[in-house]
């Protein structure tokens, strides 16, 4: 929502770091296309050098994420006109993001930027934040940003939630399409097309179907009705569609996809995907994709959470269950980017995958009652939402946020000593599709004729079932993830996927930037399957009933890879490995 990150953004603007040298594009490893699959995090760094470096080394980013998304508030990045000179007057806020991006690139983690808000000096009204920029100013900002991050950033989202008036007061849909999407997108492409030429993904604003929020001027209706009209207007605009690679949608909204929507046109986040996908198909835009602008799942008992499991509580178990559903339904439909907020304290809402830890011991020194030992032997866990006020790791002051910042304390944690929240373990399971820093592309799509993930057998059962597949080009292996809500370990399932990348309806086809078709295992080659099937505890995230198996070598036949999984549990990972 429009004000969700404002406190963090303004806090970052007062922090400064020593400038880090730019890292070469070669360290990113491969060119990011819309056929690539990414599971990652949204990172709003504190701007404390050692803190950010510690965070970059946590498994969340260093091992499991394939991309990181940074929200760049234009207002905080360029608070005065002086700050448009990045060489001599780079703002502290942008310096912090710059440093964090370098940490990502160094680890082979791809980067996406989301731009939003406007500084007072660039605003027509003279007001900063969600206000209409002067004509041409956004394109000039996009140019500066693209020049600064070219070679390190592979994707840009043009603003956020501009289907809502509160995000860009004074503007209408025509202004957004022309000034933001068309001119802003062209500005980025012009920079990346200049020598040395670099590939870049450009996408439209994230889209919220919030019924209680005022729609952008020029759109019909409100909420989901206005969103439907918004998609229609974008798709009918040839200039916009020529500039962008994809449309964007929120992967969660109020109540994490279950509420604040109209209940008919868009009753949840996955039907918003279906709505947009159907409109693109009807207009013959199979080449255009739908990406994730933001995805978040609240883990505490705040008012914007929902008791989806019916146990009478709104807590981390609900976040666990919602992550299973939302990620499964979105990824199975074909969404190729999905992310979650990294850590607590980056927003006024309680959404982080992991808990803030006392990385250098300073919080314990100043406020010993605010930390508890971590059960993994690492730094102490901070038990409440804090601001770290100050310009350095050695001098910051920990300050508990006031009640308006939706504060939480240790009592809100399901497992206080665990440095991760419960839904982290579900996110980590899904993240296996993307392979960390490995190059991974979308493989078979569930239900697609001739390019399906087929699962047969009595074990694959329950109210929720998800089939996901990817191809790891770095390791030359196929990954299949199965979720079977009713699996109990008492029966089997037979799993089959194509042995090579097929021509897909939406992925790996004549519209692809790079042709991956035909890659994989040829008939007659030998392969094995490494199977891990397990449950994940809804109490502490630990593996339960885990069974691992490496099958005997089999021969690729009829362009298929097949394996029988005995004693199937709810969460199953299959890795097909070529042995000859």
C-alpha positions in Angstrom: 0.0 0.0 0.0 1.2 3.6 -0.6 2.5 4.4 2.8 3.8 1.0 3.8 7.5 1.7 3.4 7.7 5.5 4.0 9.2 5.3 7.4 12.0 3.0 6.3 12.7 5.1 3.2 13.0 8.3 5.1 15.2 6.7 7.7 17.5 5.4 5.0 17.9 8.9 3.5 19.9 10.0 6.6 22.3 7.2 6.4 25.6 7.4 4.5 28.1 4.8 3.5 31.5 5.0 1.7 30.9 4.5 -2.0 31.5 1.0 -3.3 33.1 0.5 -6.7 30.8 -0.7 -9.5 31.0 -4.4 -10.2 31.0 -5.7 -13.7 28.0 -7.3 -15.4 30.0 -10.5 -15.9 29.6 -11.2 -12.2 25.9 -11.6 -12.8 26.6 -14.7 -14.7 23.8 -14.7 -17.3 21.4 -12.4 -19.0 18.0 -12.3 -17.2 15.1 -13.0 -19.6 11.4 -13.5 -18.9 11.9 -17.2 -19.4 14.1 -17.3 -16.3 12.6 -18.3 -13.0 13.4 -16.3 -9.8 12.5 -16.8 -6.2 14.0 -14.1 -3.9 13.6 -11.4 -1.4 12.8 -7.7 -1.1 15.6 -5.9 0.8 15.4 -2.5 2.3 18.9 -2.1 3.8 19.4 -0.1 7.0 22.5 1.5 5.5 24.8 0.3 8.2 27.8 -1.2 6.5 28.5 -4.2 8.8 24.8 -4.8 9.2 24.2 -5.0 5.5 27.3 -7.2 5.0 26.1 -9.6 7.7 22.6 -9.8 6.2 24.1 -10.5 2.8 25.9 -13.5 4.2 22.7 -15.0 5.8 21.5 -18.2 4.1 18.4 -16.4 3.0 20.3 -14.4 0.4 23.7 -16.1 0.2 22.3 -19.6 -0.6 18.6 -19.5 -1.4 17.7 -16.3 -3.2 18.2 -16.0 -7.0 17.2 -12.3 -7.0 16.7 -9.3 -4.8 14.3 -6.5 -5.2 15.0 -3.0 -4.0 12.4 -0.3 -3.6 13.8 3.0 -4.6 11.9 6.0 -3.3 12.6 8.8 -5.8 11.9 11.3 -2.9 14.6 9.7 -0.7 17.0 9.0 -3.5 17.0 12.7 -4.7 15.7 14.7 -1.8 17.1 17.9 -3.3 18.1 18.9 -6.8 21.7 18.8 -5.8 21.3 15.0 -5.4 20.7 14.5 -9.1 24.5 14.6 -9.4 25.3 11.1 -8.4 29.0 11.5 -8.8 29.4 14.3 -6.4 26.2 14.4 -4.3 24.9 10.8 -4.1 22.3 10.7 -1.3 22.9 8.5 1.8 19.8 6.6 0.9 21.0 5.7 -2.6 24.5 5.0 -1.3 23.0 2.4 1.0 21.1 0.7 -1.8 24.2 1.0 -4.0 26.2 -0.9 -1.5 23.6 -3.6 -1.0 23.3 -4.1 -4.7 27.0 -4.6 -5.0 26.8 -7.3 -2.3 24.1 -9.0 -4.3 26.0 -8.9 -7.6 29.1 -10.2 -5.9 27.1 -13.3 -4.8 25.5 -13.8 -8.2 22.1 -12.6 -7.1 20.2 -10.7 -9.8 18.7 -7.3 -8.9 15.4 -5.5 -9.7 14.5 -2.0 -8.8 11.0 -0.7 -8.1 10.7 3.1 -8.3 8.0 5.1 -6.6 7.1 8.5 -5.1 8.4 11.9 -6.1 10.6 14.6 -4.4 9.0 18.0 -3.8 11.3 19.8 -6.2 10.2 17.5 -9.1 6.5 17.6 -8.2 3.9 19.8 -9.9 2.3 20.6 -6.5 5.6 21.1 -4.7 4.6 18.2 -2.4 6.7 15.1 -2.0 5.6 11.5 -2.0 2.5 10.3 -3.9 2.2 13.3 -6.2 2.3 13.9 -9.9 5.8 14.7 -11.2 6.5 17.6 -13.6 6.4 16.6 -17.3 9.7 14.9 -18.2 11.1 14.7 -14.7 10.4 11.0 -14.2 12.1 10.0 -17.5 15.2 12.1 -16.4 15.2 10.3 -13.0 14.9 6.9 -14.8 17.9 7.9 -17.0 20.1 8.8 -14.1 19.1 5.6 -12.2 19.7 3.4 -15.3 23.2 5.0 -16.0 24.2 4.5 -12.4 23.1 0.8 -12.1 23.6 -0.4 -15.7 25.4 -3.7 -15.6 24.4 -4.4 -12.1 20.6 -4.2 -12.3 18.7 -6.3 -14.8 15.1 -5.3 -14.3 13.1 -2.1 -13.5 9.5 -1.7 -12.4 8.0 1.7 -13.4 6.4 3.0 -10.2 4.1 1.1 -7.9 0.3 0.8 -7.5 -0.4 3.7 -9.9 -3.9 2.3 -10.4 -4.6 3.9 -7.0 -4.9 7.7 -6.9 -3.1 8.0 -3.6 0.1 6.9 -5.1 0.3 9.6 -7.7 -2.2 12.4 -6.8 -2.9 14.9 -9.6 -2.2 12.4 -12.4 -4.6 10.4 -14.5 -4.3 7.2 -16.5 -3.2 9.0 -19.6 -0.4 10.7 -17.7 0.8 7.4 -16.2 0.8 5.6 -19.6 2.7 8.4 -21.3 5.0 9.9 -18.7 5.7 6.9 -16.5 5.4 3.8 -18.6 6.2 5.0 -22.1 8.7 7.8 -21.5 10.2 6.2 -18.4 10.6 2.9 -20.0 12.1 4.4 -23.2 14.6 6.3 -21.0 15.8 3.1 -19.4 16.1 1.2 -22.7 18.0 4.0 -24.3 20.6 3.8 -21.6 20.9 0.0 -21.8 20.9 0.0 -25.6 23.9 2.4 -25.6 27.4 0.9 -25.8 28.3 -1.3 -24.0 24.9 -2.7 -24.7 23.2 -4.6 -21.8 19.9 -6.5 -21.6 17.2 -5.2 -19.4 13.6 -6.1 -18.3 11.1 -3.3 -18.0 7.7 -3.7 -16.5 4.7 -1.7 -15.5 3.6 -0.7 -12.0 2.5 -3.2 -9.4 -1.3 -3.4 -9.3 -3.6 -3.5 -6.2 -7.3 -4.3 -6.5 -8.0 -2.8 -3.1 -11.7 -2.0 -2.9 -11.3 0.6 -0.1 -8.7 2.6 -2.0 -9.5 5.4 -4.5 -8.9 4.5 -8.2 -6.7 6.5 -10.5 -8.5 9.3 -12.3 -9.7 8.1 -15.7 -10.3 4.5 -14.7 -13.9 3.0 -14.6 -15.2 1.9 -11.3 -13.1 1.1 -8.3 -11.1 -1.8 -6.9 -11.1 -4.9 -9.1 -13.4 -3.1 -11.7 -10.8 -0.3 -12.0 -8.0 -2.9 -12.2 -9.7 -4.6 -15.1 -10.1 -1.3 -16.9 -6.5 -0.5 -16.1 -5.3 -3.7 -17.8 -7.5 -2.9 -20.8 -6.1 0.6 -21.2 -2.5 -0.6 -21.0 -3.0 -3.5 -23.4 -4.8 -1.2 -25.9 -1.8 1.3 -25.8 0.6 0.1 -28.5 3.4 2.5 -27.3 3.2 1.1 -23.7 3.2 -2.5 -24.9 6.1 -1.9 -27.3 8.2 -0.6 -24.3 7.5 -3.1 -21.6 8.3 -6.8 -21.3 5.6 -7.5 -18.7 2.8 -6.3 -16.6 3.1 -6.5 -12.8 0.7 -7.4 -10.1 0.7 -7.5 -6.3 1.0 -11.1 -5.2 -0.6 -10.2 -1.9 -2.7 -7.4 -0.7 -4.7 -6.7 2.5 -5.2 -10.0 4.3 -2.6 -11.6 2.0 -4.7 -12.3 -1.0 -8.0 -13.2 0.7 -9.7 -9.9 1.5 -10.2 -6.3 0.5 -11.2 -7.4 -3.0 -14.5 -7.4 -4.8 -15.1 -11.2 -4.4 -16.2 -11.6 -8.0 -13.8 -10.2 -10.6 -10.7 -10.6 -8.3 -11.5 -12.6 -5.2 -7.8 -13.4 -4.6 -4.3 -12.8 -6.0 -4.3 -15.8 -8.4 -7.5 -14.7 -10.1 -5.9 -11.3 -10.7 -3.2 -13.3 -12.6 -5.8 -15.1 -14.5 -7.6 -11.9 -15.4 -4.4 -10.2 -16.7 -3.2 -13.3 -18.5 -6.6 -13.7 -20.2 -6.6 -10.1 -21.4 -3.0 -10.4 -22.8 -4.0 -13.6 -24.6 -7.1 -12.1 -26.1 -5.0 -9.3 -27.5 -2.5 -11.8 -28.9 0.3 -10.7 -26.5 1.6 -14.2 -25.6 5.1 -12.6 -25.6 4.3 -10.4 -22.7 4.6 -11.9 -19.2 3.1 -11.1 -15.7 5.6 -10.5 -12.9 5.4 -10.0 -9.2 5.6 -6.4 -7.9 5.5 -7.2 -4.2 4.6 -10.3 -2.3 4.1 -10.3 1.4 2.5 -12.4 4.1 1.9 -11.0 7.5 3.0 -13.4 10.3 1.7 -11.7 13.5 -1.7 -11.1 15.0 -2.2 -7.6 13.4 -5.5 -6.6 11.9 -4.4 -7.2 8.3 -3.7 -10.9 9.0 -6.3 -13.6 8.5 -7.0 -16.8 10.4 -7.0 -19.0 7.3 -6.6 -22.3 9.2 -9.5 -21.7 11.6 -7.7 -22.3 14.8 -8.9 -19.0 16.4 -5.5 -17.3 16.1 -3.7 -15.1 13.6 -0.1 -16.1 13.9 2.9 -17.7 12.1 0.9 -20.9 11.3 -1.4 -18.8 9.2 1.6 -17.3 7.4 2.9 -20.9 6.8 -0.4 -22.0 5.3 -0.8 -18.9 3.2 2.7 -19.2 1.8 2.0 -22.8 0.6 -1.2 -21.7 -1.1 -0.2 -18.3 -2.6 3.2 -19.4 -3.9 1.9 -22.7 -5.2 -1.1 -21.2 -7.1 1.0 -18.3 -8.5 4.0 -20.3 -9.6 2.0 -23.1 -11.0 0.1 -20.6 -13.2 3.3 -19.4 -14.7 4.5 -16.5 -12.5 8.3 -16.4 -12.9 9.3 -14.0 -10.2 8.1 -14.1 -6.6 9.7 -12.4 -3.6 9.1 -11.9 0.1 10.3 -9.2 2.5 13.6 -10.1 4.0 13.7 -9.1 7.6 11.6 -7.5 10.3 11.8 -3.7 10.8 11.9 -2.9 7.1 8.2 -1.9 7.2 5.5 -0.8 9.6 4.0 -4.2 8.9 5.3 -7.5 10.3 6.1 -9.4 7.1 9.8 -10.4 7.2 10.9 -14.0 6.5 13.6 -13.7 9.2 14.1 -11.9 12.5 16.4 -9.0 13.1 19.5 -10.3 15.0 22.0 -8.4 17.1 24.7 -8.9 14.5 27.4 -7.0 16.4 26.2 -7.2 20.0 25.4 -3.5 20.4 21.7 -3.9 21.1 22.4 -6.3 24.0 25.0 -3.9 25.3 22.6 -1.0 25.4 19.3 -2.9 25.9 20.0 -6.4 27.3 16.3 -7.0 27.8 15.6 -6.7 24.2 17.5 -9.7 23.0 17.4 -13.5 23.6 19.8 -16.3 22.7 19.4 -17.7 19.2 18.9 -21.5 19.0 21.3 -21.8 16.0 24.3 -20.5 18.0 24.5 -17.3 16.0 23.9 -13.7 17.2 21.1 -13.0 19.7 17.6 -12.6 18.3 16.1 -9.1 18.8 12.6 -9.5 20.3 10.9 -6.3 19.1 10.7 -4.0 16.2 13.4 -1.4 16.3 14.9 1.5 14.5 18.7 1.7 14.5 19.3 5.4 14.6 22.7 6.6 13.7 25.3 6.7 10.9 27.5 3.8 11.9 27.5 0.3 13.3 29.4 1.4 16.3 27.3 4.4 17.3 23.7 3.6 16.4 21.0 3.8 19.1 18.3 1.1 19.2 14.8 2.6 19.5 11.6 0.7 19.7 9.1 1.9 17.2 6.0 3.6 18.5 2.6 1.8 18.4 1.7 3.4 15.1 4.4 1.3 13.6 2.6 -1.9 14.5 5.1 -2.9 17.0 5.6 -6.5 18.1 7.5 -8.2 20.9 8.8 -11.6 21.7 5.2 -12.8 22.6 4.3 -12.6 18.9 7.0 -15.1 17.9 5.9 -18.7 17.6 9.5 -19.8 18.3 11.4 -16.9 19.9 14.9 -18.4 19.6 14.5 -19.3 16.0 16.1 -16.6 13.8 13.6 -17.4 11.1 9.8 -17.0 11.0 7.8 -20.1 10.3 6.8 -19.3 6.7 10.5 -19.0 5.9 10.7 -22.7 5.7 8.0 -22.9 3.1 9.6 -20.1 1.1 12.9 -21.9 1.3 11.3 -25.1 -0.1 9.8 -23.2 -3.1 13.2 -21.4 -3.6 14.7 -24.7 -4.7 13.1 -24.1 -8.1 15.4 -21.1 -8.8 18.8 -22.6 -7.7 20.3 -19.6 -5.9 22.9 -18.1 -8.2 22.5 -20.8 -10.8 20.8 -20.1 -14.1 17.4 -21.5 -14.0 14.6 -21.3 -16.6 10.9 -22.3 -16.6 10.3 -25.9 -17.7 7.0 -27.7 -18.1 3.9 -25.9 -17.0 1.2 -27.8 -15.2 -1.8 -28.6 -17.4 -0.1 -27.4 -20.7 -0.7 -29.8 -23.5 2.5 -31.6 -24.5 4.5 -29.7 -21.9 3.0 -30.9 -18.7 4.2 -32.2 -15.3 2.2 -35.4 -15.0 1.6 -37.0 -11.6 -0.3 -40.3 -11.3 -1.0 -42.5 -8.4 -3.1 -42.6 -5.2 -0.6 -40.6 -3.1 -1.0 -37.4 -4.9 -4.2 -36.2 -3.2 -5.7 -33.5 -0.9 -7.4 -30.2 -1.3 -4.2 -28.5 -2.4 -1.9 -30.0 -5.1 0.9 -28.1 -6.9 3.3 -29.3 -9.6 6.3 -27.1 -10.5 9.2 -27.7 -12.8 12.4 -25.9 -13.8 15.7 -26.5 -15.7 18.9 -25.6 -14.0 21.2 -24.7 -16.9 24.2 -24.4 -14.6 24.0 -27.9 -13.3 22.2 -29.4 -16.3 19.5 -30.9 -14.1 15.7 -30.7 -13.9 13.9 -29.9 -10.7 10.3 -30.9 -9.8 8.5 -29.7 -6.7 5.3 -31.5 -5.7 3.0 -30.4 -2.9 0.3 -32.9 -2.0 -1.9 -31.6 0.9 -3.3 -35.1 1.5 -0.2 -37.2 1.2 0.6 -39.2 4.3 3.6 -41.4 3.3 1.4 -44.4 2.8 1.3 -44.6 -1.0 3.2 -43.8 -4.2 3.1 -41.4 -7.2 4.5 -41.6 -10.7 6.0 -38.4 -12.0 6.8 -37.6 -15.6 8.2 -34.5 -17.3 9.6 -33.8 -20.8 13.3 -34.6 -21.0 14.1 -31.5 -23.0 12.8 -27.9 -23.0 9.7 -27.9 -25.1 8.0 -25.0 -27.0 5.6 -23.6 -24.4 2.5 -21.5 -24.9 4.0 -18.7 -22.7 7.6 -19.7 -22.2 10.4 -21.0 -24.4 8.8 -20.2 -27.7 9.3 -18.0 -30.8 9.0 -14.8 -28.7 11.8 -15.7 -26.3 14.9 -13.5 -26.1 17.0 -16.6 -26.1 16.1 -20.0 -27.5 16.5 -22.7 -24.8 14.4 -25.3 -26.7 15.9 -28.7 -27.1 18.2 -28.4 -24.0 18.1 -31.3 -21.6 18.5 -35.1 -21.9 18.4 -36.9 -25.2 16.8 -40.3 -25.8 19.1 -43.1 -24.9 21.0 -41.1 -22.3 21.1 -42.4 -18.7 19.7 -40.5 -15.8 18.9 -40.9 -12.1 16.5 -39.2 -9.8 17.4 -37.8 -6.4 14.2 -37.7 -4.3 13.5 -36.0 -1.0 10.0 -36.3 0.3 9.1 -34.9 3.7 6.7 -32.9 5.9 7.5 -29.6 7.4 6.5 -29.0 11.0 3.9 -26.2 11.4 5.3 -25.8 14.9 8.9 -25.1 14.3 9.7 -25.5 10.6 11.8 -28.6 11.0 11.8 -31.5 8.6 9.5 -34.4 9.6 9.3 -37.9 8.2 12.1 -37.1 5.8 13.1 -39.8 3.3 15.9 -39.4 0.6 16.5 -41.8 -2.2 18.7 -41.9 -5.3 17.1 -44.2 -7.9 18.9 -46.7 -10.1 20.0 -45.4 -13.5 17.2 -45.3 -16.1 17.2 -44.6 -19.9 15.6 -41.6 -21.5 12.8 -42.9 -23.7 10.2 -41.1 -25.9 11.4 -37.7 -24.7 10.4 -38.3 -21.1 11.9 -38.5 -17.6 9.9 -40.7 -15.3 10.3 -41.7 -11.6 8.2 -43.5 -9.0 8.1 -41.9 -5.7 7.2 -44.3 -2.9 5.8 -43.2 0.5 5.0 -39.7 -0.8 4.8 -36.9 1.9 3.4 -33.4 1.5 6.6 -31.7 0.3 8.6 -33.5 -2.4 11.6 -32.5 -4.4 12.9 -34.5 -7.4 16.1 -33.7 -9.1 16.8 -35.5 -12.4 20.5 -35.9 -13.0 22.2 -37.0 -16.2 24.6 -39.8 -15.6 25.8 -40.5 -19.2 
